[in-house]
Amino acid sequence: MARASGQRHDTRLDRYVNHYADRAMGLRASAVRSLFSVASRPEVVSLAGGMPNIVDLPLNVVAQAMDSVVMNQGAMAMQYGSGQGEPFMREKICEVMALEGIQAHPDDVVVTVGSQQALDLVTRIFCDPGDVILAEAPSYVGALSTFASYETDVVHVGMDDNGLQPDALRAAVAAVKASGRQAKFLYTIPNFNNPSGITQTLERRRELIQVAQDLDILIVEDNPYGLLTLDGDPMPAMRSMEADRVIYLGSFSKTFAPGFRVGWVLAPHAVREKLLLAQEAAVLSPPVFSQYAVAAYLDQHDWKGQIVSFRDMYRARRDAMLQALEEFMPPGTEWTHPAGGFFVWLTLPEGLDAQAMLPRGISGRVAFVPGNAFYADGFGTRNIRLSYCYPTPEKIREGVRRLAAVMNQELELRDTFGLRGNTGRRQIDHGAPGPNVQ
Ligand SMILES: Cc1ncc(COP(=O)(O)O)c(C=O)c1O
């Protein structure tokens, strides 16, 4: 694959195969996207996708907001804008972040094309090929794709039911140091982790910040789901406890709508400056019309009330999934109990392999994402991510029933032919640094 190794091979005929940068040769379709076409067949219940359920958004309100933007501010809204994002948008973003205890100045915010682009910019300014990123395990597949596209090495850090483990973090940092390298940052999703649904407790957040201070680690806090809490109030963000070494990523994709592609980064001054330069190089300015549209929606609609109704809708779906799992899952299956967000993380009974089971799942008319999509190092084969955000509660129940039927068939095969190699430990227990630490 690398240039030095001579002729490159690709799976398709591509006359440009020898022209690409090495980083382009490493790009892979995400497992979630590959599943999209089968999972969206009408006969399949998809517990695979993580699309926010925005059918309850009042479209008349959104239409009015759009209308007022075009009629009253059209010439500005359709122009190029500030590379950092429009000042009014950055002010609103600070109001949103205040709901999770963050005191921030609009000058320290850079608006991005979704938080996905924030991940890209952060990786771009910090990482050279071969650099190490510490990432909690399991981690958001889109972040792993971005990290791979910059040819970084991901070293996973284990979680337990209270989130990322401080001891595992210390061990991972020590192992990276012993290999003569430095971890550029720690990537974490403290609220309702995608894919596991696990949330860092307050105590855990404090401990992790202490470790970061002791070991001089920069934290990238990715928080698209924090306001979608289903039990109780939102937790204080890590950034609200430590301003100097936390880079915070936020998004309107889950609390309003993903199609506008408005997200942001809040970063310490010097980092903000680099992010801004990188943003200008990438897109000149983030989409101005989207920022006007989102700001008009926030001004003209009870957006906090809308988040409360999103929470009620997701809670009914989460409860339907947990009830169905309780009712249908075979013995030996474990799952998380998310207090918010979109996902439940299932650990299959010993001997079952999620990737191998997927085609049988699709034949059984249920789709899910095998857990290894959420690890950079091949772990997670005994796990699957189930999302409850999109289907109705009835569909969720039916999907879980079908999944249990597929698992029961797999268990029969296992019992007839014996364990097929996947005796894996509970793979969320990623306490030791991954095999890619040399
Ligand atoms: C943890 C996490 N981070 C970032 C994103 C990207 O979101 P967006 O680019 O729409 O803001 C997602 C989307 O699902 C996510 O789950």
The ligand as an SDF file (V2000), in Angstrom:
LIG
                    3D

 16 16  0  0  0  0  0  0  0  0999 V2000
  -20.2390   10.6550   19.1910 C   0  0  0  0  0  0  0  0  0  0  0  0
  -20.5120   11.3880   17.9240 C   0  0  0  0  0  0  0  0  0  0  0  0
  -19.7140   12.4090   17.5740 N   0  0  0  0  0  0  0  0  0  0  0  0
  -19.9210   13.1100   16.4530 C   0  0  0  0  0  0  0  0  0  0  0  0
  -20.9640   12.8020   15.6060 C   0  0  0  0  0  0  0  0  0  0  0  0
  -21.1200   13.6150   14.3440 C   0  0  0  0  0  0  0  0  0  0  0  0
  -22.2650   14.4000   14.3870 O   0  0  0  0  0  0  0  0  0  0  0  0
  -22.5010   15.6770   13.4930 P   0  0  0  0  0  0  0  0  0  0  0  0
  -21.3670   15.7960   12.5260 O   0  0  0  0  0  0  0  0  0  0  0  0
  -23.7900   15.4560   12.8160 O   0  0  0  0  0  0  0  0  0  0  0  0
  -22.5170   16.8290   14.4430 O   0  0  0  0  0  0  0  0  0  0  0  0
  -21.8170   11.7440   15.9090 C   0  0  0  0  0  0  0  0  0  0  0  0
  -22.9200   11.3690   14.9960 C   0  0  0  0  0  0  0  0  0  0  0  0
  -23.5830   10.4000   15.1340 O   0  0  0  0  0  0  0  0  0  0  0  0
  -21.6000   11.0270   17.1110 C   0  0  0  0  0  0  0  0  0  0  0  0
  -22.3880   10.0170   17.4780 O   0  0  0  0  0  0  0  0  0  0  0  0
  1  2  1  0
  2  3  1  0
  2 15  2  0
  3  4  2  0
  4  5  1  0
  5  6  1  0
  5 12  2  0
  6  7  1  0
  7  8  1  0
  8  9  2  0
  8 10  1  0
  8 11  1  0
 12 13  1  0
 12 15  1  0
 13 14  2  0
 15 16  1  0
M  END
$$$$
